Amino acid sequence: DADVTQTPRNRITKTGKRIMLECSQTKGHDRMYWYRQDPGLGLRLIYYSFDVKDINKGEISDGYSVSRQAQAKFSLSLESAIPNQTALYFCATSVGTSGRPGETQYFGPGTRLLVL
Amino acid sequence: SQQGEEDPQALSIQEGENATMNCSYKTSINNLQWYRQNSGRGLVHLILIRSNEREKHSGRLRVTLDTSKKSSSLLITASRAADTASYFCATAWSYGKLTFGQGTILTVHP
């Protein structure tokens, strides 16, 4: 979805390096999410944010941190990258105003990360 | 874990045939959603069915939900080569969050 953009699209880094993946959205949504996808597996939730002041850990947050700089921006950082963090990372958004659990999510194109 | 399990893991059919994918889950849900992913790209939402609904249609897609069996199915009728993709079910069981299954890889041969 062009309304959700991720940078960079591809990144190669070395073990121990700090890297940041960025997500921006023009959908005006309150809620943003970071997922990782490994080959043959579904998506696993890393962190999510329901508004600028609300950050929550997902099921696999160890080794990651996030920053919600504005309603439209949500960044994921790997403080010290390790090879098993090699994966495809997706940012997603949802409306957040319906009051209903589990709204439709809109995904960015993904960032392919390789940690050597 | 709430994670859904999808069956089959891979499905190969000819153009014009119907494709059926199944999803099972473990605990009560608010809704269940199906997403599509073209190779290495972002997921695209296809359809959402709420826990009080039993069947829903969208174009060539038909989704059923059986909460007593904790299962759902996605039927794509008259498949086309362009339907080749991975299909994921996602269960909504906690406020604002989805849990995704491992997906079914569908290949439609021209």
Chai-1 contact restraints between the chains, C-beta under 6 A:
chainA,res_idxA,chainB,res_idxB,connection_type,confidence,min_distance_angstrom,max_distance_angstrom,comment,restraint_id
A,R31,B,G96,contact,1.0,0.0,6.0,A-B,restraint_1
A,L41,B,Q102,contact,1.0,0.0,6.0,A-B,restraint_2
A,G42,B,F88,contact,1.0,0.0,6.0,A-B,restraint_3
A,G42,B,F100,contact,1.0,0.0,6.0,A-B,restraint_4
A,G42,B,G101,contact,1.0,0.0,6.0,A-B,restraint_5
A,G42,B,Q102,contact,1.0,0.0,6.0,A-B,restraint_6
A,G42,B,G103,contact,1.0,0.0,6.0,A-B,restraint_7
A,L43,B,F100,contact,1.0,0.0,6.0,A-B,restraint_8
A,P101,B,N30,contact,1.0,0.0,6.0,A-B,restraint_9
A,P101,B,A92,contact,1.0,0.0,6.0,A-B,restraint_10
A,P101,B,Y95,contact,1.0,0.0,6.0,A-B,restraint_11
A,G102,B,N30,contact,1.0,0.0,6.0,A-B,restraint_12
A,G102,B,N31,contact,1.0,0.0,6.0,A-B,restraint_13
A,G102,B,A92,contact,1.0,0.0,6.0,A-B,restraint_14
A,G102,B,L98,contact,1.0,0.0,6.0,A-B,restraint_15
A,T104,B,H45,contact,1.0,0.0,6.0,A-B,restraint_16
A,T104,B,L48,contact,1.0,0.0,6.0,A-B,restraint_17
A,F107,B,G42,contact,1.0,0.0,6.0,A-B,restraint_18
A,F107,B,L43,contact,1.0,0.0,6.0,A-B,restraint_19
A,G108,B,G42,contact,1.0,0.0,6.0,A-B,restraint_20
A,P109,B,G42,contact,1.0,0.0,6.0,A-B,restraint_21
A,G110,B,G42,contact,1.0,0.0,6.0,A-B,restraint_22
